[in-house]
Amino acid sequence: MPCTASERIKSLPGYAFADIDSLVAEQKKKGIKVIDFGVGDPTDPTPGAIRNHCKRAIDKHKSSGYPSYIGSKEFREGIANWCGERFKISLDPDREICSTMGGKEGVFHFPLGFVNSGDYVISPNPGYPPYERGTMFAGGNNHFYNLEKDSHFLPDLESIPKDVVKKAKILWLNYPNNPTGALAPKLFLKEAADFGHDNGIIIASDEVYSELYYDEKPASILEVTREGVIAFQSLSKRSNMTGYRIGWAMGDESIISVFKKVKTNIDSGTPDFIQDAAIAALQDQEHVEIAKADYRKKADILSKAFTIIGLADCRPKGAIYIWQEVPKMISGVDFAKKLVEKGVVGTPGAWISRENNRVNPGKQYVRFALVPSIPDCREAAEKIREIRL
Ligand SMILES: Cc1ncc(COP(=O)(O)O)c(C=O)c1O
């Protein structure tokens, strides 16, 4: 039977990595080792203590049963305790927290609770694709703000067109930022929250990288206000738990209560044994410090090689990426291609950004996800040093 995809699915942009994929395949065929800085999926194992906790939890929950839609009381209490220590905020585990199946699931489904046809969602460019795709699936319109070096990769909220502001329901922030590695000062978070209050727009702050920072500690928007804001968190990157699919949303009770209603209709909760593993992860800071030190080392190794060949020092302030700027004489795409020939794979910035206000803010950049091992980063650095611009 011939089947036709929906207009929604057909409207999705194509796979941007096809060109790089074929170059990678070619290099592999030639027997060249490929070191992949493409996708931000950590390759280090989940810490042993977390894995053991998960194994024991399978037996503890021996009669399976559906988990709670919003997360077990213990998990939500664990989150509230952690937030109390980390952000000095006091959250009500029953009313202000809801578990998600990782950050992606929460981010993607969130607009379903608030967006009607014709409404706008405002998000960063470059930005994590589910901000845009979740809006499309909810029937809303997207408006993008560019992240540029001259404005410290922060949005100029006042420059968002008034007709968009009027119809906007959600504004996404993401700091520490993927891909730029920028942090948002608390003063900016306050400005954004005020902008949301003044215009009736929910400020949705994607804070999944809040624990991976290299000097200054990132703030949560919940340190500024609870009213009209929601933050999304995940254990994927801080605890190498991408495969566990666990995260949570927290914030304004009235927003969380709508989000819970969305979630109840989509899935039946995060498995209990995963939630137990997540509690263990939240109670241990040591593995996070180790991960942070490793990411810093990797950023240093690569950045040093880039500066040696004459590129700017683009060491991140947070998150797990280098957003490497390249000089005007070569595009990010061509620089990425030169690297692929040596077996080092990065993502051209232009492929994860769009042209907006007549500029593509990713054109002169390549993103490197710092996920290969430290020895592989050293090997990649050697190859980077061989590049002639
Ligand atoms: C900005 C941002 N938000 C959210 C996520 C979601 O991660 P996960 O679904 O693994 O929690 C990612 C993953 O790469 C990300 O980069």
The ligand as a Gaussian input file, in Angstrom:
#p B3LYP/6-31G(d) Opt

LIG

0 1
 C       20.858000      22.335000      24.181000
 C       20.405000      20.954000      24.453000
 N       19.260000      20.765000      25.126000
 C       18.809000      19.540000      25.399000
 C       19.505000      18.425000      24.993000
 C       18.891000      17.117000      25.337000
 O       19.669000      16.133000      25.815000
 P       18.986000      14.837000      26.436000
 O       17.712000      14.610000      25.690000
 O       19.957000      13.756000      26.213000
 O       18.726000      15.142000      27.860000
 C       20.695000      18.558000      24.274000
 C       21.431000      17.398000      23.771000
 O       22.355000      17.454000      23.005000
 C       21.159000      19.869000      23.998000
 O       22.302000      20.082000      23.328000

